[in-house]
Amino acid sequence: MNNLVILPIIIPIIAGMIMVLFRKNIKLQRFLSVFSTLAISVLTLLLISQIHTKGIQTLHLGGWEAPFGVTLVADMFSSILILVTSIVSLCCLLYAFHSIGKEREANYFYPLFLFLITGVNGSFITGDIFNLFVCFEVMLVSSYVLISLGGTKIQLRESIKYILINIISSFLFLVAIAFLYAMTGTLNFAHLSIRVAEAGQDGLMTTVAILFLIVFSLKAGLFLFYWLPGSYSAPPTVISAIFAALLTKVGIYAIIRVFTLVFYHEPEVTHLFIGILAAVTMLLGAIGAVAFWDIKRILTYNVIVGVGFILAGVASFTTEGMTGSLYYLIHDMIVKALIFLLGGTIIHLTGTSKLREISGLIRLHPGLGWMFFIAALSLSGIPPLSGFIGKIFITEGTFETGYFWLGGIGLITSLMVLYSIMKIFMNGFWGYTDITEEQEKGTTKGLLLPIGILTILTITLGLGAEGIHDYVDIAVEGLMNPNLYIEAVLGGNLGQ
């Protein structure tokens, strides 16, 4: 048992509750939010070190052993995601200090931000499927307020759509949980893995698995993504960035966890279905990204493409494919936050998101322009940046399984992503402008630091991918071998 496991949940929720009590003290709220994310980063590094040397870490709350009590489980996969979450959150907070506005700061932006992080971290380390639902709801309730915070017309319109789709998916989630409990008598992930293996993944069990896939697809924006472009483009830049970087990734995490630990016995049905959904998602997302000439729309459709590409590796259900999915998931969390902050800064400077009304920004903001160029190449998977190695492994995994069509669609849509992002660079930064800095609608003061940190990270992850290879291998081994997770959680209770 390891008490470090619970701290990524406890720290942000306590800090958020303190902030609620000191609503008018914005300096204190800023300090606590930054301190909390830094503390989570440091403690997660310690946790990753322990997992590397001692294996998967667990915590049985209240002293109740699994599968009877509530268990938190930190394996290498979930811990890496928590670390990346805290780094991305820190950068978004630094950006928010100079962009979110005093009105939103005074209306609980920072506590809501930390409550959202609580839900995200809880989703990553919960050891049972009902508490996964609970953590989803903590995250979603915070996001409901954040997406509407400020009360602009477009925010209120899109928030209705966003809330409605998530209420439907939450209802379906509860229905799926009820069916699964009735069939297995347990909700603990490790115990579910054993019970499903013993019962056999017959037609009814596979139907329940597909119901879970529909639920998580709604959360992740896989195929059923019609709500995402509008919802993610409506709120202020920093909120859109944290949504793009984290919220869809929680849905992706749930798919990976459930379909590598519980429902992995009929991959020719479940994983092929994931592959088909991933292919359609990549194609439709790429078409949307290419078709629009609005910065917000281009970026949100690229979120959809990323979801499909990550899950293409999961569909292959090979070591190479899963390795690529994990590399690309880490990359995507960082680069999506980066590209949304860059896009938001362009809009902040020009006062418009329409590409045909922008040009020549690189003359006044060369640093911003070249960071956007790097982010564009990274998002497209151009070597040696962070997106490249994930795409290589995912393509190898799909080809190894015989899903040549899936790997081919991934490569084609990568070119479409490159075109859509370079369209922003060529139209927004290249060309002539007669506007001076004094005539611009905003300033980059304080905004370039978090953007620079994320840019350095995407370069470092590409050039230094070998440095995290051991940790990624451990994470993938845990996903491909469910017995490691089961042994760590149940131990001597394997016969229960």
N, C-alpha and C positions, 0 to 999 in steps of 0.2 A: 504493500500500500504506500502511496506517495501523495502527500498533501499538496505538492506543486501542481497536481493535475487540476485542482479546483480553482486555483488562483486566476486563470484567464477569465473565469466567470465572475468570481467574487470582486476582483479589483474594479472593473468598470461599473458594476451595479452599485457598489458602495459609493464610488466617486460620483456617479450620477445622482444618487439620492442626496448626497451632501450638496451638490450644485442646486438641486431643486429648492433647498432651504435658503440658499444664498443667491436668489434669482438676480438681484440687482448688482451683485459683485462680479462684473464680467472678467476682471483681471484674475480673480480666484478661479473662476470657471475655466479660463484659458490654461492656467497653470495646472489645475487638476486633470484636465483632459490630456495635456501633453505628458504630464508625469505618469498618468495611468497607462498610456500606450507605450511609453518607454519602459515602464516596469514590466508590462506584459512581454515585451520583446526580450528583455534580459532574462526573465524567469523562464520563458519558453526556450531560450538557448540552453539554459541549465537542464531543462526537461529533455531536450533533444540529445544532449550529452549523456544523460542517464539512460535513455532508450538505446543509444548507440552501444553502450557498455553492458547494460543489464537487461535489455529487452523491453517489451511493452509494459507500461506503467498503468496501474489501476487504483481506484479509490472506491471503496464500498461505503456509501454514506450511512451514518447511523450504526455502523458495525454489522449491518445485515449483508450476509454473503450473497453473491449472485447464485442463482437467478432470482432470489426472493426479494432483494432490496434494489435500491437505485445505485447503479454502478456508473462511474465515469472511467473512460478508457482513453489513454493517450498512446497511440502508436505513432510510428514515424510519419505516416501519411497525414494524420490529423494535426500533429505538432508542427510540421512544416507549413501547413495552411494557416495555422494560428499565427506563426511568426510572420508570414507574408502579410496577413491581415493587419497585424499591429504596425508594420512598417508603412503599408499603404495608408492606414488610418492616420498615422502621424503626419505624413505628407499632406493629406487632405485637410487636416486640422490647421497646419501651418498656412495653407492656401486660404482657408476660411477666415483667418484672422484679418486678412486684408480684402476680403471680397463678400462675405456673407451679409454684412450690414448690421448696424446697431439694433434695428428693430427685431430681426430674427434672433440675434444674440440674447436680447432681453426676453424673448419668448421661448426659452428652454431649448435652443438649438444644441448646445453642448451636452446637457444630460440626455436628450433624445439620441444624439450621436452615440454616446456611450452605451445606452440601453440597446441600440441596434447592434453594436459590437458584442454586447453580452449574448444576444441571441445567436449571432454568427458563431462565436467561440463555443457556446453551449452545443450548437448543432454538430460541431466538429468532434466534440469529445464525449457526448452522451453515449451510454452503452445500451440503451434500449429504444425501441421505435416509438413508444408513446412520448417519452421525453424529447425525442427528436421533433415530434409534433408541437410540444410545448415551447421548445426553443424557436421553432419556426414562427410561432405566434408572437413571441416576445419581439423577434426581429421585425415581423410584419406590422405589428401595432406601432412600433417606432417609425417604421417607414411610411405608414399611413399619414402620420402627422408631419413628417419631414417633407413629403411630396406636396403637401398643401400649405406648408408654412410660408406665410406671406400673402396668401389669399388672392393671387392674381387669377384672372378669368381662365386662362389656359391651365393653370395648376388645378383649379377646382374641377374643371371638366375632365381632365385626364385622371385625377385622383378617384373620381367615381368609377371609371372603367377599371383602374388598378385595384381598388378595394373590392369591387364586385367579382373580378376574376379570381382573386385570392380567397374570398369567402367561399366560392364554389369549390376551389381546389382543397381548401381546408376541410370542407364537408366530405368530399370524396376521400380525403386522407383518413378521416375518422371511420368512414365506412370500410375502407380497406383494412385498417387496424382491427376493427371488430371482426371481420371475416377471418383474418389471420389468427387472432386470438382464439376464436371458436374452433379453428382447425388444429391448432398446435398447443394451446393452453399456456402460452408464454409470450412475452414481449421483449425479453432480453435478446440482443443480437446474437450472442454466442450460443445461447440456448435454442434460439430459433434455427440457427444453422444446423444444429444436431437434429432437432425435431423434423425439419423439412427433409433432411437427408434420410432419416429413418422412415418417414411416411412416404417418401418418393414424390417427386415433383410431377404429379399427374396433371390431367387436363384442368381440374378445378384449381389446383395450386398455381398452375401457370396463368390461369385467368386472373387470380388475385395478384400475381406478380405483374401482369400487364396493367392492372388497375393502379398499382403503385407507380408504375412507369408513367402512366398518364398524369398522375398527381405531380410527380417530380418534374415531368416535362413542362407542366404549366408553371411551376416555380422557376425552372431554369430557362424558359423561353425556347425549348426544343420543339420545333414544328408548330406548336400552339403558341405562337409568339405575337399575334396580331395586336395585343395590348402593349407590347414593350416599346416600340418606337416612340409613340406619343408620350407614354408615362415617363420614360427616361430623358426625354428632351424638354419636359415642362418645368421642372424645378431649377433652382440656381445651379451654377456649374459644379460647385463642390459636392452638392447632393447627388447630382447626376453621375459624377465621377465615382463616388463611393457605391452607388447602386450598381453601376456598370462593372466595377471591380469585384464586388462581394456578393450581391444578392443572387445573381444567376449562378454563381459558383457554389452557393450552398445547395441549390437544386442539383447541380452536377455532382457534388460530393455525395448527396443522398443516393443518386443513381449508382455511383461507383461502389459505395459501401454496401448497399442492399444487393446489388447484382454480382458482387464478388464474394460476399459472405453468406447470404441467405439463398437467393434464387440464381444459382450458377449451374444447375444440373441439366437444364435444357437450353444450351446456348444457341442451338440451331433454330430455336423459336424466339426466345427473349432477346438474345444479343443480335440476332439478325434483324429483329424489329427495331432495336436501337440503331443499328447501322442504316436502315432505310430512313428512319426519322432524321438521323444525322445528315444523310445525303440531301434530303429534301430541304432541311434547314439551311445547309450551306448554300445550296443553289438559290433559294428564295432570298436569303439574306444578302448574298452577293449581288443579285439582280437589283434589289432595293438600293444597295450602296452605290451601284453604278448609275442608277437611274436619276437619283436626286441631285440637285444643285444647292442644297441647304446643308450647312455644316453639321447641325444637330442631327438631321436625318441620316446623313452619311455615317456618322459615328455610331448612332444607335443600331443601324443595320449591320455594322461591323461587329457589334456585340453578339448579334445572332449568329453570324458566320463562325465566330470563335467557339460558341457553344457546340455547334455541329462538329467542328473539327476535333475538339477535345473528346467528344463521345464517339468519334470514328475509331479512335484508338481503343476505347473500351469495348466497342462492338467486335473488334478483332479478337479480343480475349486471349492475347498472347503476351509474353513477357515484354517483347519489343513494343507492342502497341500500348501497353499500360505504362511502360517507361516514358514513351512519347507523350501520353496524356498527362502524366504528372509534370514533366518538364514544361509542357505547353500550358498547363493550368497555372503553374507558378508564374510563367512569363505573362500569361494573359491577365492575371490579377494586377500585375505591375503596369503593363503597357496600356491597358484600358483606362486605368486611373490617369496615366500620363497623357494619353491622347485626348481624353475629355478635358483635362485641365488646360492643355494647349489650345484646344478648340474653343473653350470658354474664354480664354485670354484673348484670342483673336476677336471674338464677339464683343468682349469688354472694351477693346481698343477702338473698334470700328462702329459699334452700335448696331450691327446687323449680322445675321447668319447667312445671308444670301451671297453666294460666291461671286455672282456677276457684278456685285456692288463693291468688291474688295480687290485691291491689287497693290503691289509694291511694298508690302509691309517689311520686307527684309532690309530695305534701305534704312529704316529707322530702328528696326529691332533685329539685327543680324543674329544675336544669340538665340532669340525665340525661334527664328526661322530655321536655323540649323538643328536646333533640338527637335523641332517638328519633323525635319527631314530624317533624322535618326530614328525617331519614333515611328515614322511611316515605314521605313525599311524593316525595322524590328517587327512591327505588326504583320508585315507581309512575309516574314520568315527569311529575309535575305541574310546570308552569312556575312560576318561572324556574330551577329546579334542574337538576342536570347530566343527569338522565335524559331530559329533555324533548326536547332538540334531536336526540338520537339516534333517538328514537321517531318524530319528525316525518319525518326523512330516510328511515328504514327503511320507514315506511308509504308515503311518496311513491314509493320505489323499487319496492315490490311492486305498487302501483297502475299504475305506468308500464309494467311488464312484462305486466300483465294478470292478475297473481295477486291479484285482489281478495279471494278467500277467505283468502289468507295474511295480508294486511294487516288484514282484518276480525277474524281470530282473534287477531292481535297486540293489537288495541284491546280486544277483549272480555276477554282474559286480563289486560290491564293493570288493568282494573277489579276483577278477581278478586284480583289482587296487592294492590291498594289495600285491599280489604276484609280480606284475611288479615292484613296488617300493622297496620291500624288496629284490628283485633280485639285484638292484643297491647296497643296503646296504651290503648284504652278499658277493657279489663279489668285490665291491669296497673298503669296509672298513675292512672286516674280512680277515683272512688268514695271510700269511707271506709276508714280504717285506724286501729287503736288500738295499733299497734306503734310503739315508740320506736326511735331509732337504736341504743341500747344492746342492744335485744332482737333486732336483725337478725343474720343469720348471718355477715355479712361487712361490709367497709367499701369505700368507693370511693377510698380513699387511693391516689394514684398512677395510678389507672385512667382518670381523666377527661381527662388531658392528651392521650394518643394519640387518644382518641375525639373530643376537641375539634378536633385537627388534621385528622382525616378529615372532620369535619362542615364545617369551614371550606373544605376542598378541594371538597366536593360543591357548596357554595354558589358558590364562586369559579368553578368550571368551568361552572356554569349561567349566571351573570351575565357571565362573561368569556370565553364560548366563542369570540367573535370574535378574541380574542388568540392562540388556537392554530389558527385556521382555515387559515392559510397552511401550517402544518406538516401538518395533516390532509390538505389538498389534495395536497401533495407525496407523502404516503404513499399516497393513493388513486390518484394518477396512476401511481405505480410498480406498483401491483397491477393496474390496468386495462391497462397497457401493458408486457407482459413483456419487450419489446425493451430497455427501460431497464436491467432487471436483467441480462439476457444480455450486453449490451454492457459493463456495469461488471465482470462476472465474467470473461468470456472475452476481451474486447478483441480483440487480434490473432489469437486462436486460434479464431475463429468457424468456420473451415473444418474443424476437427478432427472 
